[in-house]
Amino acid sequence: MTYPIYQIDAFTSILFKGNPAAVVLLDKWLPNERLQLIAMENNLSETAFICPQNAELHIRWFTPTTEVELCGHATLASAHVLFNHEEIEGDEITFHSQSGLLRVLKDDNKLTLDFPLDDFYKVNELPELMRMNIRTQVNEIYRGKTDYMFVFSNQKEIENFIPSLDIIAQLDSRGLIITAPGDEVDFVSRYFGPQTGIPEDPVTGSAHTTLTPFWSKRLGKQKMNARQISQRGGCLTCELRGSRVLIGGGCRTFFKGELYID
């Protein structure tokens, strides 16, 4: 059997920036073991699999080592594929996922994710195993559904942060978000996920379901501009709307091909 596969750079208008994701279009679900092997072979932070079921689109995401419950950039990339290469009609796509219904809206060259916001709470102390490995002052610590979030004072501290990936990998979480006010945008961040095979994720849409409500309250703003300042970097628009978060950005297609699966 052959299946279409695309590689898309998400949360960027420039090729080779943003976060690359593979998007595979299926006509029926393959065994989980086969999906994981495809993601491992692609060796990108995420591979999204889209499959129609009962006239509905279902989406799943795999890192090179595991399946995850939510991924923003690969969902954005999947919508880009459907709108631009598979000629889906309209300006809205709804995906069924492990995290519920996810919408993606199209407005010219911009796509916007409509995701549920994260529930997070303040943690009083730095996790013990991290205490000797943080060289700069962490102002606040939060724990969301899947990630820890460390809040720093300024963008320079985020830029200069040197992660101890072996220590981060021992946190009881999907990964670690670090964030601070931005110099030219409302806030900046980085994301580390060695637990799921991602040392540093270039742009993490799902992390902004935590970042958006946090910075919205802190800054007193519903709409914000954000940058993830990884080596590749990415730009996002963020809006808090009730119990939902709108996360917007551009995409660029890198290639289209075919998978040959026995």
C-alpha positions as CSV (number, residue, x, y, z in Angstrom):
1,M,0.0,0.0,0.0
2,T,1.1,3.6,-0.6
3,Y,0.1,6.6,1.5
4,P,0.7,10.3,0.8
5,I,3.2,11.9,3.1
6,Y,4.0,15.6,3.4
7,Q,6.6,17.5,5.4
8,I,5.5,21.0,6.5
9,D,7.3,23.7,8.4
10,A,4.8,25.1,10.8
11,F,4.5,28.4,12.6
12,T,6.7,30.2,10.1
13,S,6.4,31.9,6.7
14,I,10.0,31.0,5.8
15,L,11.1,27.6,4.7
16,F,13.6,25.8,7.0
17,K,12.3,27.8,10.0
18,G,9.5,27.0,12.4
19,N,8.8,23.3,13.4
20,P,8.8,20.6,10.8
21,A,6.1,18.0,11.0
22,A,5.3,15.0,8.8
23,V,1.6,14.5,7.8
24,V,0.5,11.0,6.7
25,L,-3.0,10.5,5.1
26,L,-4.5,7.1,5.8
27,D,-7.7,5.4,4.5
28,K,-7.8,3.2,7.7
29,W,-5.8,3.0,10.9
30,L,-2.7,1.0,10.8
31,P,-1.6,-0.9,13.9
32,N,-0.1,1.3,16.6
33,E,3.3,-0.4,16.3
34,R,3.4,0.5,12.6
35,L,2.4,4.1,13.2
36,Q,5.2,4.4,15.8
37,L,7.8,2.9,13.4
38,I,6.8,5.4,10.7
39,A,7.2,8.2,13.2
40,M,10.6,6.9,14.3
41,E,11.7,6.6,10.7
42,N,10.6,10.2,9.9
43,N,12.7,11.3,13.0
44,L,10.8,14.6,13.4
45,S,9.5,15.9,16.6
46,E,6.0,14.9,15.5
47,T,4.3,12.8,12.8
48,A,0.5,13.4,12.4
49,F,-1.7,10.7,11.0
50,I,-5.1,11.7,9.6
51,C,-7.8,9.1,9.0
52,P,-11.5,9.6,8.0
53,Q,-14.0,7.7,10.1
54,N,-17.8,8.0,9.6
55,A,-17.4,11.2,7.6
56,E,-15.2,12.7,10.3
57,L,-11.5,13.4,10.4
58,H,-9.5,11.9,13.2
59,I,-6.0,12.8,14.0
60,R,-3.2,11.2,16.1
61,W,0.4,12.3,16.8
62,F,3.5,10.4,17.4
63,T,7.0,11.5,18.4
64,P,9.9,9.2,17.4
65,T,9.3,7.3,20.7
66,T,5.7,7.6,21.8
67,E,2.1,8.8,21.0
68,V,1.1,12.1,22.6
69,E,-2.4,13.4,23.4
70,L,-2.0,16.8,21.8
71,C,0.3,18.5,19.3
72,G,-0.2,22.0,17.9
73,H,2.3,22.4,15.1
74,A,1.5,19.0,13.5
75,T,-2.2,19.9,13.7
76,L,-1.5,23.2,12.0
77,A,0.6,21.3,9.4
78,S,-2.2,18.8,8.8
79,A,-4.7,21.6,8.2
80,H,-2.2,23.2,5.8
81,V,-2.0,20.0,3.8
82,L,-5.8,19.5,3.6
83,F,-6.5,23.2,2.6
84,N,-3.6,23.5,0.1
85,H,-2.9,20.1,-1.3
86,E,-6.0,18.0,-0.7
87,E,-8.4,20.7,-1.8
88,I,-10.8,20.5,1.2
89,E,-13.5,23.0,0.9
90,G,-14.4,25.8,3.3
91,D,-12.4,27.8,5.8
92,E,-12.6,25.5,8.8
93,I,-11.5,21.9,9.6
94,T,-12.5,19.9,12.7
95,F,-10.4,17.0,13.9
96,H,-11.5,14.4,16.5
97,S,-8.6,13.6,18.8
98,Q,-7.7,12.3,22.3
99,S,-7.9,15.9,23.5
100,G,-11.5,16.3,22.1
101,L,-12.6,18.4,19.1
102,L,-9.9,20.6,17.6
103,R,-10.7,23.3,15.1
104,V,-8.4,24.9,12.6
105,L,-9.6,28.2,10.9
106,K,-8.2,29.6,7.6
107,D,-7.9,33.3,6.9
108,D,-5.8,34.0,3.8
109,N,-2.3,32.6,4.5
110,K,-2.8,32.3,8.3
111,L,-4.1,29.2,10.1
112,T,-5.5,29.4,13.6
113,L,-5.8,26.5,16.1
114,D,-8.8,26.4,18.4
115,F,-7.6,24.3,21.3
116,P,-8.8,23.8,24.9
117,L,-6.8,25.8,27.4
118,D,-4.6,24.0,29.9
119,D,-5.4,23.7,33.6
120,F,-2.3,24.6,35.6
121,Y,-1.4,25.4,39.2
122,K,1.5,27.0,41.0
123,V,4.2,24.8,42.5
124,N,5.8,26.1,45.7
125,E,9.3,24.6,45.2
126,L,11.5,23.6,42.4
127,P,11.6,19.9,41.9
128,E,14.4,18.5,44.0
129,L,16.3,16.9,41.1
130,M,16.4,20.3,39.3
131,R,17.7,22.4,42.2
132,M,21.4,22.0,41.5
133,N,21.0,22.3,37.8
134,I,19.4,25.7,37.4
135,R,22.0,28.4,37.1
136,T,19.6,31.3,36.9
137,Q,16.8,32.3,39.2
138,V,13.4,30.7,38.5
139,N,10.8,33.3,39.6
140,E,7.7,31.0,39.5
141,I,7.0,27.3,38.8
142,Y,3.7,25.9,37.5
143,R,2.5,22.4,36.6
144,G,0.0,21.9,33.8
145,K,-1.8,18.7,32.6
146,T,1.4,17.5,30.9
147,D,4.2,20.0,31.4
148,Y,6.1,21.9,34.0
149,M,6.5,25.7,33.3
150,F,9.4,27.8,34.7
151,V,8.9,31.5,34.6
152,F,12.1,33.7,34.3
153,S,12.6,37.5,34.5
154,N,13.7,38.4,30.9
155,Q,14.3,37.1,27.4
156,K,18.1,37.0,27.9
157,E,17.7,34.3,30.6
158,I,15.6,32.2,28.2
159,E,18.2,32.6,25.4
160,N,21.1,31.7,27.7
161,F,19.4,28.7,29.4
162,I,21.5,25.6,29.1
163,P,19.2,22.5,29.7
164,S,20.4,19.5,31.6
165,L,18.4,17.1,29.4
166,D,19.2,14.0,31.5
167,I,17.7,15.8,34.6
168,I,14.7,17.2,32.7
169,A,14.0,13.6,31.4
170,Q,13.4,12.6,35.0
171,L,10.6,15.1,35.6
172,D,7.2,13.4,36.0
173,S,5.9,15.3,32.9
174,R,5.8,15.4,29.1
175,G,8.4,18.1,29.2
176,L,9.5,21.5,30.4
177,I,8.4,25.0,29.2
178,I,10.6,28.0,30.1
179,T,9.2,31.5,29.5
180,A,9.7,35.2,30.2
181,P,8.5,38.6,28.9
182,G,9.8,39.3,25.4
183,D,11.9,42.2,24.2
184,E,9.8,42.7,20.9
185,V,6.8,40.4,21.6
186,D,4.6,39.9,24.6
187,F,6.4,36.7,25.7
188,V,9.0,34.2,24.6
189,S,9.5,30.5,25.4
190,R,11.5,27.4,24.8
191,Y,10.4,23.8,25.3
192,F,12.4,20.6,26.2
193,G,10.9,17.1,26.0
194,P,13.6,14.4,26.3
195,Q,10.9,12.2,27.9
196,T,9.2,11.9,24.6
197,G,12.3,11.8,22.4
198,I,12.5,15.6,21.7
199,P,15.6,17.3,23.2
200,E,14.3,20.8,22.3
201,D,11.2,21.3,20.2
202,P,11.5,24.2,17.7
203,V,8.0,25.5,18.2
204,T,5.4,23.9,20.5
205,G,1.8,24.9,19.8
206,S,0.4,22.8,22.6
207,A,2.6,24.5,25.2
208,H,0.8,27.8,24.3
209,T,-2.4,26.4,25.8
210,T,-0.6,26.9,29.1
211,L,1.4,30.0,28.1
212,T,-1.6,31.9,26.7
213,P,-3.8,31.9,29.8
214,F,-0.8,32.6,32.1
215,W,0.5,35.6,30.1
216,S,-3.1,36.9,29.4
217,K,-3.7,37.2,33.1
218,R,-0.2,38.5,33.8
219,L,-0.3,41.2,31.1
220,G,-4.0,41.9,31.1
221,K,-4.3,41.2,27.4
222,Q,-6.5,38.8,25.5
223,K,-4.5,38.9,22.3
224,M,-0.7,38.6,22.3
225,N,2.2,37.9,20.0
226,A,4.8,35.3,21.0
227,R,8.0,33.8,19.8
228,Q,9.6,30.5,20.6
229,I,13.3,31.2,20.5
230,S,14.8,27.9,19.6
231,Q,17.5,27.6,16.9
232,R,14.9,27.5,14.1
233,G,12.5,29.8,15.9
234,G,8.8,30.4,15.3
235,C,6.2,33.1,15.6
236,L,2.7,32.7,17.0
237,T,-0.4,34.8,17.7
238,C,-2.2,33.9,20.8
239,E,-5.7,34.8,22.0
240,L,-7.6,33.7,25.2
241,R,-11.2,33.2,24.4
242,G,-13.1,31.7,27.3
243,S,-12.1,28.1,27.9
244,R,-10.4,28.0,24.5
245,V,-7.1,29.2,23.2
246,L,-6.6,30.5,19.6
247,I,-3.0,29.9,18.4
248,G,-2.2,31.2,14.9
249,G,0.7,31.0,12.4
250,G,1.8,30.3,8.9
251,C,3.1,27.1,7.2
252,R,5.4,26.2,4.3
253,T,5.4,22.9,2.4
254,F,8.8,21.3,2.1
255,F,7.9,18.1,0.2
256,K,5.2,15.7,-0.8
257,G,5.9,12.0,-1.3
258,E,4.6,8.5,-0.8
259,L,5.1,5.9,1.9
260,Y,5.4,2.2,0.7
261,I,4.0,0.0,3.5
262,D,3.7,-3.7,3.2
